[in-house]
Amino acid sequence: MSKKEKKQAQAPAPPVRPPVQEEKANFLTMFSKLDSGQRHRILAYLFWLLGIFIILFAYRAA
């Protein structure tokens, strides 16, 4: 076998990735970085969703 044939038989090594040292962002830290308008909008959506679930639960329970 020639040297070229030996080199072709070997698979190329996958690139080595360094370990990622990222902080896992939790909801409170992400929420604290928002401005007041975005906070109000998110809280309004959560309030409406909670209201819809309460109404649906009351309707099913009746």
N, CA, C and O atoms as a Maestro MAE file, in Angstrom:
{
 s_m_m2io_version
 :::
 2.0.0
}

f_m_ct {
 s_m_title
 :::
 protein
 m_atom[248] {
  # First column is atom index #
  i_m_mmod_type
  r_m_x_coord
  r_m_y_coord
  r_m_z_coord
  i_m_residue_number
  s_m_chain_name
  s_m_pdb_residue_name
  s_m_pdb_atom_name
  i_m_atomic_number
  :::
  1 25 0.829 -1.192 0.000 1 A "MET " " N  " 7
  2 3 0.000 0.000 0.000 1 A "MET " " CA " 6
  3 2 0.871 1.253 0.000 1 A "MET " " C  " 6
  4 15 1.920 1.307 0.642 1 A "MET " " O  " 8
  5 25 0.425 2.211 -0.706 2 A "SER " " N  " 7
  6 3 1.176 3.465 -0.716 2 A "SER " " CA " 6
  7 2 0.719 4.353 0.438 2 A "SER " " C  " 6
  8 15 -0.271 4.058 1.107 2 A "SER " " O  " 8
  9 25 1.437 5.420 0.658 3 A "LYS " " N  " 7
  10 3 1.106 6.332 1.758 3 A "LYS " " CA " 6
  11 2 -0.232 7.033 1.519 3 A "LYS " " C  " 6
  12 15 -0.954 7.309 2.477 3 A "LYS " " O  " 8
  13 25 -0.575 7.326 0.271 4 A "LYS " " N  " 7
  14 3 -1.835 8.004 -0.046 4 A "LYS " " CA " 6
  15 2 -3.032 7.125 0.329 4 A "LYS " " C  " 6
  16 15 -4.023 7.631 0.855 4 A "LYS " " O  " 8
  17 25 -2.954 5.832 0.067 5 A "GLU " " N  " 7
  18 3 -4.052 4.934 0.388 5 A "GLU " " CA " 6
  19 2 -4.271 4.838 1.892 5 A "GLU " " C  " 6
  20 15 -5.411 4.762 2.351 5 A "GLU " " O  " 8
  21 25 -3.194 4.841 2.653 6 A "LYS " " N  " 7
  22 3 -3.320 4.784 4.112 6 A "LYS " " CA " 6
  23 2 -3.998 6.039 4.656 6 A "LYS " " C  " 6
  24 15 -4.818 5.960 5.571 6 A "LYS " " O  " 8
  25 25 -3.656 7.186 4.098 7 A "LYS " " N  " 7
  26 3 -4.244 8.440 4.569 7 A "LYS " " CA " 6
  27 2 -5.725 8.523 4.230 7 A "LYS " " C  " 6
  28 15 -6.501 9.064 5.018 7 A "LYS " " O  " 8
  29 25 -6.132 8.006 3.091 8 A "GLN " " N  " 7
  30 3 -7.531 8.067 2.699 8 A "GLN " " CA " 6
  31 2 -8.389 7.129 3.541 8 A "GLN " " C  " 6
  32 15 -9.575 7.403 3.726 8 A "GLN " " O  " 8
  33 25 -7.848 6.060 4.046 9 A "ALA " " N  " 7
  34 3 -8.610 5.092 4.817 9 A "ALA " " CA " 6
  35 2 -9.011 5.653 6.189 9 A "ALA " " C  " 6
  36 15 -10.017 5.233 6.760 9 A "ALA " " O  " 8
  37 25 -8.228 6.598 6.714 10 A "GLN " " N  " 7
  38 3 -8.543 7.150 8.029 10 A "GLN " " CA " 6
  39 2 -9.613 8.228 7.909 10 A "GLN " " C  " 6
  40 15 -9.565 9.071 7.013 10 A "GLN " " O  " 8
  41 25 -10.576 8.188 8.822 11 A "ALA " " N  " 7
  42 3 -11.617 9.212 8.842 11 A "ALA " " CA " 6
  43 2 -11.062 10.475 9.484 11 A "ALA " " C  " 6
  44 15 -10.263 10.391 10.417 11 A "ALA " " O  " 8
  45 25 -11.472 11.647 9.001 12 A "PRO " " N  " 7
  46 3 -10.987 12.886 9.625 12 A "PRO " " CA " 6
  47 2 -11.548 13.032 11.039 12 A "PRO " " C  " 6
  48 15 -12.699 12.682 11.303 12 A "PRO " " O  " 8
  49 25 -10.721 13.550 11.935 13 A "ALA " " N  " 7
  50 3 -11.146 13.717 13.329 13 A "ALA " " CA " 6
  51 2 -12.161 14.864 13.425 13 A "ALA " " C  " 6
  52 15 -11.972 15.901 12.790 13 A "ALA " " O  " 8
  53 25 -13.235 14.694 14.210 14 A "PRO " " N  " 7
  54 3 -14.206 15.783 14.361 14 A "PRO " " CA " 6
  55 2 -13.567 16.948 15.110 14 A "PRO " " C  " 6
  56 15 -12.682 16.739 15.940 14 A "PRO " " O  " 8
  57 25 -14.008 18.178 14.822 15 A "PRO " " N  " 7
  58 3 -13.425 19.331 15.516 15 A "PRO " " CA " 6
  59 2 -13.743 19.278 17.011 15 A "PRO " " C  " 6
  60 15 -14.845 18.907 17.415 15 A "PRO " " O  " 8
  61 25 -12.765 19.653 17.810 16 A "VAL " " N  " 7
  62 3 -12.929 19.615 19.260 16 A "VAL " " CA " 6
  63 2 -13.536 20.933 19.708 16 A "VAL " " C  " 6
  64 15 -13.008 22.003 19.405 16 A "VAL " " O  " 8
  65 25 -14.658 20.853 20.439 17 A "ARG " " N  " 7
  66 3 -15.319 22.059 20.928 17 A "ARG " " CA " 6
  67 2 -14.924 22.302 22.375 17 A "ARG " " C  " 6
  68 15 -14.941 21.374 23.184 17 A "ARG " " O  " 8
  69 25 -14.570 23.529 22.712 18 A "PRO " " N  " 7
  70 3 -14.282 23.814 24.125 18 A "PRO " " CA " 6
  71 2 -15.578 23.794 24.936 18 A "PRO " " C  " 6
  72 15 -16.638 24.112 24.398 18 A "PRO " " O  " 8
  73 25 -15.516 23.433 26.198 19 A "PRO " " N  " 7
  74 3 -16.748 23.424 27.005 19 A "PRO " " CA " 6
  75 2 -17.304 24.833 27.160 19 A "PRO " " C  " 6
  76 15 -16.567 25.789 27.399 19 A "PRO " " O  " 8
  77 25 -18.599 24.936 27.019 20 A "VAL " " N  " 7
  78 3 -19.253 26.239 27.096 20 A "VAL " " CA " 6
  79 2 -19.554 26.558 28.555 20 A "VAL " " C  " 6
  80 15 -20.171 25.755 29.255 20 A "VAL " " O  " 8
  81 25 -19.125 27.717 29.007 21 A "GLN " " N  " 7
  82 3 -19.347 28.140 30.390 21 A "GLN " " CA " 6
  83 2 -20.404 29.246 30.409 21 A "GLN " " C  " 6
  84 15 -20.107 30.388 30.760 21 A "GLN " " O  " 8
  85 25 -21.632 28.905 30.031 22 A "GLU " " N  " 7
  86 3 -22.708 29.892 30.026 22 A "GLU " " CA " 6
  87 2 -23.543 29.746 31.282 22 A "GLU " " C  " 6
  88 15 -23.735 28.650 31.808 22 A "GLU " " O  " 8
  89 25 -24.035 30.887 31.746 23 A "GLU " " N  " 7
  90 3 -24.985 30.836 32.852 23 A "GLU " " CA " 6
  91 2 -26.337 30.445 32.287 23 A "GLU " " C  " 6
  92 15 -26.738 30.915 31.222 23 A "GLU " " O  " 8
  93 25 -27.029 29.590 33.002 24 A "LYS " " N  " 7
  94 3 -28.387 29.284 32.593 24 A "LYS " " CA " 6
  95 2 -29.265 30.432 33.080 24 A "LYS " " C  " 6
  96 15 -29.393 30.674 34.280 24 A "LYS " " O  " 8
  97 25 -29.860 31.126 32.132 25 A "ALA " " N  " 7
  98 3 -30.676 32.281 32.485 25 A "ALA " " CA " 6
  99 2 -31.985 31.787 33.079 25 A "ALA " " C  " 6
  100 15 -32.683 30.979 32.466 25 A "ALA " " O  " 8
  101 25 -32.317 32.266 34.256 26 A "ASN " " N  " 7
  102 3 -33.607 31.891 34.808 26 A "ASN " " CA " 6
  103 2 -34.594 33.028 34.586 26 A "ASN " " C  " 6
  104 15 -34.206 34.129 34.196 26 A "ASN " " O  " 8
  105 25 -35.860 32.759 34.833 27 A "PHE " " N  " 7
  106 3 -36.920 33.699 34.485 27 A "PHE " " CA " 6
  107 2 -36.767 35.027 35.210 27 A "PHE " " C  " 6
  108 15 -36.996 36.086 34.624 27 A "PHE " " O  " 8
  109 25 -36.380 34.979 36.490 28 A "LEU " " N  " 7
  110 3 -36.300 36.215 37.262 28 A "LEU " " CA " 6
  111 2 -35.181 37.129 36.765 28 A "LEU " " C  " 6
  112 15 -35.358 38.346 36.710 28 A "LEU " " O  " 8
  113 25 -34.031 36.553 36.403 29 A "THR " " N  " 7
  114 3 -32.948 37.403 35.908 29 A "THR " " CA " 6
  115 2 -33.298 37.976 34.538 29 A "THR " " C  " 6
  116 15 -32.961 39.122 34.241 29 A "THR " " O  " 8
  117 25 -33.971 37.188 33.705 30 A "MET " " N  " 7
  118 3 -34.382 37.707 32.410 30 A "MET " " CA " 6
  119 2 -35.448 38.783 32.582 30 A "MET " " C  " 6
  120 15 -35.437 39.793 31.878 30 A "MET " " O  " 8
  121 25 -36.370 38.564 33.519 31 A "PHE " " N  " 7
  122 3 -37.456 39.510 33.741 31 A "PHE " " CA " 6
  123 2 -36.929 40.829 34.287 31 A "PHE " " C  " 6
  124 15 -37.459 41.891 33.957 31 A "PHE " " O  " 8
  125 25 -35.885 40.776 35.123 32 A "SER " " N  " 7
  126 3 -35.347 42.002 35.708 32 A "SER " " CA " 6
  127 2 -34.621 42.865 34.677 32 A "SER " " C  " 6
  128 15 -34.443 44.063 34.896 32 A "SER " " O  " 8
  129 25 -34.200 42.273 33.559 33 A "LYS " " N  " 7
  130 3 -33.495 43.030 32.532 33 A "LYS " " CA " 6
  131 2 -34.441 43.742 31.568 33 A "LYS " " C  " 6
  132 15 -33.988 44.555 30.762 33 A "LYS " " O  " 8
  133 25 -35.734 43.459 31.628 34 A "LEU " " N  " 7
  134 3 -36.692 44.079 30.721 34 A "LEU " " CA " 6
  135 2 -37.051 45.480 31.198 34 A "LEU " " C  " 6
  136 15 -36.938 45.796 32.383 34 A "LEU " " O  " 8
  137 25 -37.485 46.313 30.260 35 A "ASP " " N  " 7
  138 3 -37.962 47.624 30.677 35 A "ASP " " CA " 6
  139 2 -39.408 47.515 31.153 35 A "ASP " " C  " 6
  140 15 -40.044 46.473 30.993 35 A "ASP " " O  " 8
  141 25 -39.922 48.598 31.739 36 A "SER " " N  " 7
  142 3 -41.226 48.532 32.404 36 A "SER " " CA " 6
  143 2 -42.362 48.222 31.433 36 A "SER " " C  " 6
  144 15 -43.320 47.544 31.805 36 A "SER " " O  " 8
  145 25 -42.271 48.711 30.191 37 A "GLY " " N  " 7
  146 3 -43.326 48.433 29.214 37 A "GLY " " CA " 6
  147 2 -43.401 46.956 28.867 37 A "GLY " " C  " 6
  148 15 -44.488 46.389 28.757 37 A "GLY " " O  " 8
  149 25 -42.237 46.333 28.696 38 A "GLN " " N  " 7
  150 3 -42.227 44.900 28.387 38 A "GLN " " CA " 6
  151 2 -42.694 44.089 29.581 38 A "GLN " " C  " 6
  152 15 -43.404 43.098 29.412 38 A "GLN " " O  " 8
  153 25 -42.305 44.496 30.800 39 A "ARG " " N  " 7
  154 3 -42.772 43.797 32.003 39 A "ARG " " CA " 6
  155 2 -44.283 43.873 32.110 39 A "ARG " " C  " 6
  156 15 -44.942 42.877 32.411 39 A "ARG " " O  " 8
  157 25 -44.834 45.057 31.864 40 A "HIS " " N  " 7
  158 3 -46.283 45.225 31.961 40 A "HIS " " CA " 6
  159 2 -47.006 44.361 30.947 40 A "HIS " " C  " 6
  160 15 -48.036 43.763 31.258 40 A "HIS " " O  " 8
  161 25 -46.470 44.291 29.728 41 A "ARG " " N  " 7
  162 3 -47.094 43.482 28.681 41 A "ARG " " CA " 6
  163 2 -47.078 42.007 29.047 41 A "ARG " " C  " 6
  164 15 -48.083 41.319 28.867 41 A "ARG " " O  " 8
  165 25 -45.956 41.508 29.557 42 A "ILE " " N  " 7
  166 3 -45.848 40.094 29.933 42 A "ILE " " CA " 6
  167 2 -46.799 39.781 31.090 42 A "ILE " " C  " 6
  168 15 -47.495 38.766 31.073 42 A "ILE " " O  " 8
  169 25 -46.823 40.652 32.084 43 A "LEU " " N  " 7
  170 3 -47.727 40.422 33.215 43 A "LEU " " CA " 6
  171 2 -49.185 40.472 32.782 43 A "LEU " " C  " 6
  172 15 -50.009 39.721 33.304 43 A "LEU " " O  " 8
  173 25 -49.514 41.343 31.837 44 A "ALA " " N  " 7
  174 3 -50.891 41.418 31.338 44 A "ALA " " CA " 6
  175 2 -51.276 40.123 30.622 44 A "ALA " " C  " 6
  176 15 -52.377 39.606 30.816 44 A "ALA " " O  " 8
  177 25 -50.362 39.597 29.788 45 A "TYR " " N  " 7
  178 3 -50.645 38.327 29.116 45 A "TYR " " CA " 6
  179 2 -50.816 37.202 30.134 45 A "TYR " " C  " 6
  180 15 -51.733 36.392 30.003 45 A "TYR " " O  " 8
  181 25 -49.961 37.140 31.130 46 A "LEU " " N  " 7
  182 3 -50.083 36.093 32.152 46 A "LEU " " CA " 6
  183 2 -51.396 36.220 32.920 46 A "LEU " " C  " 6
  184 15 -52.038 35.216 33.230 46 A "LEU " " O  " 8
  185 25 -51.793 37.453 33.225 47 A "PHE " " N  " 7
  186 3 -53.049 37.681 33.931 47 A "PHE " " CA " 6
  187 2 -54.241 37.209 33.097 47 A "PHE " " C  " 6
  188 15 -55.142 36.550 33.614 47 A "PHE " " O  " 8
  189 25 -54.242 37.551 31.794 48 A "TRP " " N  " 7
  190 3 -55.333 37.117 30.930 48 A "TRP " " CA " 6
  191 2 -55.363 35.596 30.789 48 A "TRP " " C  " 6
  192 15 -56.441 35.002 30.792 48 A "TRP " " O  " 8
  193 25 -54.216 34.968 30.667 49 A "LEU " " N  " 7
  194 3 -54.190 33.505 30.575 49 A "LEU " " CA " 6
  195 2 -54.716 32.867 31.846 49 A "LEU " " C  " 6
  196 15 -55.471 31.896 31.793 49 A "LEU " " O  " 8
  197 25 -54.320 33.410 32.990 50 A "LEU " " N  " 7
  198 3 -54.821 32.894 34.256 50 A "LEU " " CA " 6
  199 2 -56.333 33.041 34.331 50 A "LEU " " C  " 6
  200 15 -57.025 32.119 34.764 50 A "LEU " " O  " 8
  201 25 -56.846 34.182 33.917 51 A "GLY " " N  " 7
  202 3 -58.290 34.408 33.921 51 A "GLY " " CA " 6
  203 2 -59.024 33.428 33.015 51 A "GLY " " C  " 6
  204 15 -60.073 32.900 33.385 51 A "GLY " " O  " 8
  205 25 -58.472 33.186 31.827 52 A "ILE " " N  " 7
  206 3 -59.111 32.246 30.896 52 A "ILE " " CA " 6
  207 2 -59.140 30.848 31.497 52 A "ILE " " C  " 6
  208 15 -60.154 30.157 31.399 52 A "ILE " " O  " 8
  209 25 -58.032 30.417 32.124 53 A "PHE " " N  " 7
  210 3 -58.013 29.088 32.724 53 A "PHE " " CA " 6
  211 2 -58.992 28.990 33.895 53 A "PHE " " C  " 6
  212 15 -59.629 27.951 34.069 53 A "PHE " " O  " 8
  213 25 -59.126 30.027 34.689 54 A "ILE " " N  " 7
  214 3 -60.087 30.009 35.801 54 A "ILE " " CA " 6
  215 2 -61.506 29.912 35.265 54 A "ILE " " C  " 6
  216 15 -62.317 29.154 35.795 54 A "ILE " " O  " 8
  217 25 -61.818 30.676 34.212 55 A "ILE " " N  " 7
  218 3 -63.164 30.627 33.625 55 A "ILE " " CA " 6
  219 2 -63.438 29.250 33.039 55 A "ILE " " C  " 6
  220 15 -64.524 28.702 33.231 55 A "ILE " " O  " 8
  221 25 -62.465 28.682 32.324 56 A "LEU " " N  " 7
  222 3 -62.665 27.356 31.740 56 A "LEU " " CA " 6
  223 2 -62.815 26.290 32.812 56 A "LEU " " C  " 6
  224 15 -63.636 25.384 32.673 56 A "LEU " " O  " 8
  225 25 -62.032 26.386 33.880 57 A "PHE " " N  " 7
  226 3 -62.147 25.422 34.969 57 A "PHE " " CA " 6
  227 2 -63.497 25.535 35.664 57 A "PHE " " C  " 6
  228 15 -64.111 24.519 35.992 57 A "PHE " " O  " 8
  229 25 -63.964 26.752 35.890 58 A "ALA " " N  " 7
  230 3 -65.276 26.950 36.517 58 A "ALA " " CA " 6
  231 2 -66.383 26.426 35.620 58 A "ALA " " C  " 6
  232 15 -67.360 25.861 36.112 58 A "ALA " " O  " 8
  233 25 -66.248 26.603 34.323 59 A "TYR " " N  " 7
  234 3 -67.257 26.116 33.376 59 A "TYR " " CA " 6
  235 2 -67.298 24.593 33.377 59 A "TYR " " C  " 6
  236 15 -68.378 24.004 33.345 59 A "TYR " " O  " 8
  237 25 -66.125 23.944 33.413 60 A "ARG " " N  " 7
  238 3 -66.086 22.481 33.427 60 A "ARG " " CA " 6
  239 2 -66.579 21.912 34.751 60 A "ARG " " C  " 6
  240 15 -67.172 20.834 34.782 60 A "ARG " " O  " 8
  241 25 -66.337 22.630 35.843 61 A "ALA " " N  " 7
  242 3 -66.734 22.127 37.154 61 A "ALA " " CA " 6
  243 2 -68.244 22.228 37.356 61 A "ALA " " C  " 6
  244 15 -68.818 21.464 38.132 61 A "ALA " " O  " 8
  245 25 -68.889 23.165 36.664 62 A "ALA " " N  " 7
  246 3 -70.344 23.379 36.844 62 A "ALA " " CA " 6
  247 2 -71.161 22.324 36.122 62 A "ALA " " C  " 6
  248 15 -72.390 22.356 36.170 62 A "ALA " " O  " 8
  :::
 }
 m_bond[247] {
  # First column is bond index #
  i_m_from
  i_m_to
  i_m_order
  :::
  1 1 2 1
  2 2 3 1
  3 3 4 2
  4 3 5 1
  5 5 6 1
  6 6 7 1
  7 7 8 2
  8 7 9 1
  9 9 10 1
  10 10 11 1
  11 11 12 2
  12 11 13 1
  13 13 14 1
  14 14 15 1
  15 15 16 2
  16 15 17 1
  17 17 18 1
  18 18 19 1
  19 19 20 2
  20 19 21 1
  21 21 22 1
  22 22 23 1
  23 23 24 2
  24 23 25 1
  25 25 26 1
  26 26 27 1
  27 27 28 2
  28 27 29 1
  29 29 30 1
  30 30 31 1
  31 31 32 2
  32 31 33 1
  33 33 34 1
  34 34 35 1
  35 35 36 2
  36 35 37 1
  37 37 38 1
  38 38 39 1
  39 39 40 2
  40 39 41 1
  41 41 42 1
  42 42 43 1
  43 43 44 2
  44 43 45 1
  45 45 46 1
  46 46 47 1
  47 47 48 2
  48 47 49 1
  49 49 50 1
  50 50 51 1
  51 51 52 2
  52 51 53 1
  53 53 54 1
  54 54 55 1
  55 55 56 2
  56 55 57 1
  57 57 58 1
  58 58 59 1
  59 59 60 2
  60 59 61 1
  61 61 62 1
  62 62 63 1
  63 63 64 2
  64 63 65 1
  65 65 66 1
  66 66 67 1
  67 67 68 2
  68 67 69 1
  69 69 70 1
  70 70 71 1
  71 71 72 2
  72 71 73 1
  73 73 74 1
  74 74 75 1
  75 75 76 2
  76 75 77 1
  77 77 78 1
  78 78 79 1
  79 79 80 2
  80 79 81 1
  81 81 82 1
  82 82 83 1
  83 83 84 2
  84 83 85 1
  85 85 86 1
  86 86 87 1
  87 87 88 2
  88 87 89 1
  89 89 90 1
  90 90 91 1
  91 91 92 2
  92 91 93 1
  93 93 94 1
  94 94 95 1
  95 95 96 2
  96 95 97 1
  97 97 98 1
  98 98 99 1
  99 99 100 2
  100 99 101 1
  101 101 102 1
  102 102 103 1
  103 103 104 2
  104 103 105 1
  105 105 106 1
  106 106 107 1
  107 107 108 2
  108 107 109 1
  109 109 110 1
  110 110 111 1
  111 111 112 2
  112 111 113 1
  113 113 114 1
  114 114 115 1
  115 115 116 2
  116 115 117 1
  117 117 118 1
  118 118 119 1
  119 119 120 2
  120 119 121 1
  121 121 122 1
  122 122 123 1
  123 123 124 2
  124 123 125 1
  125 125 126 1
  126 126 127 1
  127 127 128 2
  128 127 129 1
  129 129 130 1
  130 130 131 1
  131 131 132 2
  132 131 133 1
  133 133 134 1
  134 134 135 1
  135 135 136 2
  136 135 137 1
  137 137 138 1
  138 138 139 1
  139 139 140 2
  140 139 141 1
  141 141 142 1
  142 142 143 1
  143 143 144 2
  144 143 145 1
  145 145 146 1
  146 146 147 1
  147 147 148 2
  148 147 149 1
  149 149 150 1
  150 150 151 1
  151 151 152 2
  152 151 153 1
  153 153 154 1
  154 154 155 1
  155 155 156 2
  156 155 157 1
  157 157 158 1
  158 158 159 1
  159 159 160 2
  160 159 161 1
  161 161 162 1
  162 162 163 1
  163 163 164 2
  164 163 165 1
  165 165 166 1
  166 166 167 1
  167 167 168 2
  168 167 169 1
  169 169 170 1
  170 170 171 1
  171 171 172 2
  172 171 173 1
  173 173 174 1
  174 174 175 1
  175 175 176 2
  176 175 177 1
  177 177 178 1
  178 178 179 1
  179 179 180 2
  180 179 181 1
  181 181 182 1
  182 182 183 1
  183 183 184 2
  184 183 185 1
  185 185 186 1
  186 186 187 1
  187 187 188 2
  188 187 189 1
  189 189 190 1
  190 190 191 1
  191 191 192 2
  192 191 193 1
  193 193 194 1
  194 194 195 1
  195 195 196 2
  196 195 197 1
  197 197 198 1
  198 198 199 1
  199 199 200 2
  200 199 201 1
  201 201 202 1
  202 202 203 1
  203 203 204 2
  204 203 205 1
  205 205 206 1
  206 206 207 1
  207 207 208 2
  208 207 209 1
  209 209 210 1
  210 210 211 1
  211 211 212 2
  212 211 213 1
  213 213 214 1
  214 214 215 1
  215 215 216 2
  216 215 217 1
  217 217 218 1
  218 218 219 1
  219 219 220 2
  220 219 221 1
  221 221 222 1
  222 222 223 1
  223 223 224 2
  224 223 225 1
  225 225 226 1
  226 226 227 1
  227 227 228 2
  228 227 229 1
  229 229 230 1
  230 230 231 1
  231 231 232 2
  232 231 233 1
  233 233 234 1
  234 234 235 1
  235 235 236 2
  236 235 237 1
  237 237 238 1
  238 238 239 1
  239 239 240 2
  240 239 241 1
  241 241 242 1
  242 242 243 1
  243 243 244 2
  244 243 245 1
  245 245 246 1
  246 246 247 1
  247 247 248 2
  :::
 }
}
